[in-house]
Amino acid sequence: MNWNELGLKIAKEIEKDVMPYFGKKEGAKIVGYSPSGDTTELVDRISEDIVLKYLKPLNVNIVSEEIGTINNNSEWTVVIDPIDGSFNFTIGFPCFGFCFAVFKNNNPYYGLTYEFLTKNTYEAFAGKGAFLNGEKIKVKEYNEKEAVISYYSKKNLNLIGKVRRVRIMGAFGIEMAYVAKGALDGIFDIRPYVRTTDFASSYIICKEAGAIITDENGHEFKFNLNATDRYNIIVANDKKLLNMILEEINK
């Protein structure tokens, strides 16, 4: 199976069918609820139906934000977020995309994160590096005075003077991809809120780009292939940044 070709084909078809709804209220019409209790909007349903059209005939396991888990006892599991940043999509904020991750026997195999508006394609096969539009990428060298991060927390954190800028864009998978290409130094969510569908594709991309990914205690980040568990996760381009984040969130 050419997972990269399949992932991009699905992304392009979703793009074609949902972009007419970008920034329009009708795209946000509630048509159901996901297994985690979140609302399913019209554009989510449209995009997930496209995903299922391609994946169901393969008899692979499927983990998707809106339908939950389909277990076919396959060695292959595909984890999908059809529209990462769907709220951004419906209000017309230009930060959203498609997340497609493939695991073989529960081990990372391939990740694709695609931005609809920019057409940027981030991807990585495990052990073969990370790429943006075919060009190899890696996390940028950490410079404390120039650091830019994104974060989500229920705690009041004092990061003034510790980083240069904070950018919070509301699309975790896309923001992780920005760490991989060096546009962000780090991102973390300690509410906890994010699910495997939110980060699986960009987890593979970030690891291949050299990012450090841990839990809120600085331990190796571990997760399950389902659509319901929620996690604390930290992604950083350098141990120094990671330590600063850990010190701040664990005060």
C-alpha positions as CSV (number, residue, x, y, z in Angstrom):
1,M,0.0,0.0,0.0
2,N,1.3,3.5,-0.9
3,W,0.1,5.2,2.2
4,N,1.5,8.6,1.2
5,E,-0.4,8.5,-2.1
6,L,-3.6,7.4,-0.5
7,G,-3.4,10.0,2.3
8,L,-2.9,12.8,-0.1
9,K,-5.7,11.6,-2.4
10,I,-8.1,11.6,0.6
11,A,-6.9,15.0,1.6
12,K,-7.4,16.5,-1.8
13,E,-11.0,15.1,-2.1
14,I,-11.9,16.4,1.3
15,E,-10.5,19.8,0.3
16,K,-12.6,19.8,-2.8
17,D,-15.8,19.0,-1.0
18,V,-15.5,21.1,2.2
19,M,-13.7,24.3,1.1
20,P,-17.0,25.7,-0.3
21,Y,-18.1,25.8,3.4
22,F,-15.1,27.7,4.7
23,G,-16.2,30.5,7.0
24,K,-19.9,29.8,6.4
25,K,-22.4,29.0,9.2
26,E,-24.0,26.1,7.3
27,G,-20.7,24.1,7.6
28,A,-21.1,24.2,11.4
29,K,-24.5,22.7,11.5
30,I,-24.6,20.0,14.2
31,V,-25.4,16.6,12.7
32,G,-24.4,14.3,15.6
33,Y,-21.9,13.7,18.5
34,S,-18.5,12.0,18.6
35,P,-17.7,9.1,21.0
36,S,-15.9,11.6,23.3
37,G,-19.0,13.8,23.5
38,D,-18.0,16.6,21.2
39,T,-20.4,17.8,18.5
40,T,-20.1,16.6,15.0
41,E,-20.6,19.3,12.5
42,L,-21.6,19.0,8.8
43,V,-18.1,19.5,7.5
44,D,-16.8,16.9,9.9
45,R,-19.4,14.4,8.6
46,I,-18.7,15.2,4.9
47,S,-14.9,14.7,5.4
48,E,-15.2,11.6,7.5
49,D,-17.5,10.0,4.9
50,I,-14.8,10.5,2.3
51,V,-12.2,8.9,4.6
52,L,-14.4,5.9,5.2
53,K,-15.1,5.5,1.5
54,Y,-11.4,4.9,0.9
55,L,-10.4,3.0,4.1
56,K,-13.3,0.6,4.8
57,P,-12.5,-1.5,1.7
58,L,-9.0,-2.0,3.0
59,N,-10.3,-3.7,6.2
60,V,-7.7,-1.8,8.3
61,N,-8.4,-0.6,11.8
62,I,-9.7,2.9,11.8
63,V,-9.6,5.5,14.5
64,S,-11.3,8.8,13.7
65,E,-12.5,11.7,15.7
66,E,-16.2,11.5,14.8
67,I,-16.9,7.7,14.6
68,G,-14.4,6.4,17.2
69,T,-12.7,3.1,16.5
70,I,-13.4,0.4,13.9
71,N,-11.5,-2.7,14.9
72,N,-10.9,-5.2,12.0
73,N,-8.1,-7.0,13.8
74,S,-5.7,-5.8,11.2
75,E,-2.0,-5.2,11.7
76,W,-2.6,-1.8,10.2
77,T,-4.3,1.1,12.1
78,V,-5.1,4.4,10.4
79,V,-5.7,7.4,12.7
80,I,-7.6,10.3,11.2
81,D,-8.6,13.8,12.1
82,P,-10.5,14.8,8.9
83,I,-10.4,18.5,9.8
84,D,-7.9,19.5,12.5
85,G,-9.1,22.9,13.6
86,S,-12.7,22.5,12.5
87,F,-13.8,25.5,14.7
88,N,-11.2,27.6,12.9
89,F,-12.6,26.4,9.6
90,T,-16.2,27.3,10.4
91,I,-15.4,30.8,11.6
92,G,-13.0,31.6,8.7
93,F,-9.7,31.5,10.6
94,P,-7.0,30.2,8.2
95,C,-5.4,27.5,10.4
96,F,-6.8,24.0,9.8
97,G,-5.9,20.8,8.0
98,F,-6.1,17.1,7.5
99,C,-4.3,14.6,9.7
100,F,-3.6,11.0,8.6
101,A,-1.4,8.6,10.6
102,V,-0.6,4.9,9.9
103,F,0.6,2.4,12.5
104,K,1.8,-1.1,11.9
105,N,1.3,-3.4,14.9
106,N,0.7,-0.3,17.0
107,N,4.1,1.2,15.9
108,P,4.4,4.5,14.0
109,Y,4.7,3.9,10.3
110,Y,3.7,7.0,8.3
111,G,2.3,10.5,9.1
112,L,0.7,13.1,6.8
113,T,-0.5,16.5,7.9
114,Y,-1.9,18.6,5.1
115,E,-2.9,22.3,5.2
116,F,-5.8,23.0,2.9
117,L,-5.2,26.7,2.3
118,T,-1.4,26.7,1.8
119,K,-1.3,23.2,0.2
120,N,1.6,22.4,2.5
121,T,2.2,18.7,2.8
122,Y,4.1,17.6,5.9
123,E,5.0,13.9,6.0
124,A,7.3,11.3,7.4
125,F,7.9,7.5,7.2
126,A,9.3,6.3,10.5
127,G,13.1,6.2,10.4
128,K,13.3,8.1,7.1
129,G,13.1,11.8,8.2
130,A,10.4,14.4,7.9
131,F,9.5,16.4,4.8
132,L,7.6,19.5,3.7
133,N,6.5,19.4,0.1
134,G,9.3,16.9,-0.6
135,E,12.1,18.9,1.1
136,K,13.6,17.6,4.3
137,I,12.8,19.5,7.4
138,K,14.0,19.5,11.0
139,V,13.3,21.5,14.2
140,K,15.2,24.8,14.4
141,E,18.1,25.4,16.7
142,Y,16.9,26.8,20.0
143,N,17.5,30.4,20.8
144,E,16.0,31.5,24.1
145,K,15.7,35.2,23.0
146,E,13.9,34.2,19.8
147,A,11.7,31.4,21.1
148,V,8.1,31.1,19.9
149,I,5.7,28.7,21.4
150,S,2.0,27.8,21.6
151,Y,0.3,26.4,24.6
152,Y,-3.0,25.4,26.1
153,S,-3.4,25.3,29.9
154,K,-6.0,25.8,32.6
155,K,-3.3,27.2,34.9
156,N,-2.0,30.7,34.8
157,L,1.5,30.5,33.5
158,N,4.1,33.2,33.6
159,L,6.0,32.9,30.4
160,I,6.7,36.6,29.9
161,G,10.4,37.1,29.4
162,K,11.0,33.4,28.9
163,V,10.0,33.3,25.3
164,R,9.7,36.0,22.7
165,R,6.3,35.2,21.4
166,V,3.3,33.0,22.1
167,R,1.0,31.9,19.3
168,I,-2.2,30.0,20.0
169,M,-3.9,28.9,16.8
170,G,-6.4,26.2,17.8
171,A,-5.2,23.4,15.5
172,F,-2.9,21.2,17.5
173,G,-1.8,18.9,14.7
174,I,-1.0,21.8,12.4
175,E,0.9,23.6,15.2
176,M,3.0,20.5,15.9
177,A,3.9,20.5,12.2
178,Y,5.1,24.0,12.6
179,V,7.5,22.8,15.3
180,A,8.8,20.2,12.9
181,K,9.5,22.8,10.2
182,G,10.9,25.4,12.7
183,A,8.2,28.0,12.7
184,L,7.5,27.2,16.4
185,D,10.0,26.1,19.0
186,G,7.4,24.2,21.0
187,I,3.8,23.5,21.8
188,F,2.1,21.9,24.8
189,D,-1.4,21.1,26.1
190,I,-1.8,20.4,29.8
191,R,-5.5,20.7,30.3
192,P,-5.6,17.7,29.3
193,Y,-7.6,17.9,26.1
194,V,-5.9,16.5,23.0
195,R,-6.7,13.0,21.7
196,T,-4.7,10.7,19.5
197,T,-6.6,11.9,16.5
198,D,-5.3,15.4,17.1
199,F,-1.6,14.6,17.2
200,A,-0.9,11.1,15.7
201,S,0.2,12.3,12.3
202,S,2.3,15.2,13.5
203,Y,3.8,13.1,16.3
204,I,5.5,10.9,13.7
205,I,6.5,14.0,11.7
206,C,7.9,15.8,14.8
207,K,9.8,12.7,16.0
208,E,11.4,12.4,12.5
209,A,12.2,16.1,12.6
210,G,14.1,15.8,15.9
211,A,11.6,17.1,18.3
212,I,11.4,16.0,22.0
213,I,7.9,14.8,23.0
214,T,7.0,14.1,26.6
215,D,4.2,14.1,29.1
216,E,3.7,16.8,31.8
217,N,6.4,15.2,33.9
218,G,9.1,15.0,31.2
219,H,8.7,11.3,30.7
220,E,8.5,9.6,27.3
221,F,5.1,10.4,25.8
222,K,2.9,7.3,25.4
223,F,-0.6,7.0,24.0
224,N,-3.3,4.6,22.9
225,L,-4.8,4.2,19.5
226,N,-8.3,5.3,20.3
227,A,-10.5,8.4,19.9
228,T,-11.5,9.0,23.5
229,D,-8.4,9.2,25.8
230,R,-7.1,12.7,26.4
231,Y,-3.5,13.6,27.1
232,N,-1.1,16.1,28.5
233,I,1.7,16.5,25.9
234,I,4.8,18.7,25.5
235,V,6.6,19.1,22.1
236,A,9.9,21.0,22.2
237,N,12.8,21.5,19.9
238,D,15.4,21.4,22.6
239,K,16.0,20.0,26.1
240,K,16.5,23.6,27.5
241,L,13.0,24.6,26.3
242,L,11.5,21.4,27.6
243,N,13.0,22.0,31.0
244,M,11.8,25.6,31.1
245,I,8.3,24.4,30.3
246,L,8.4,21.7,32.9
247,E,9.6,24.1,35.5
248,E,6.8,26.5,34.8
249,I,3.9,24.0,34.6
250,N,5.0,22.1,37.7
251,K,5.3,25.1,40.0
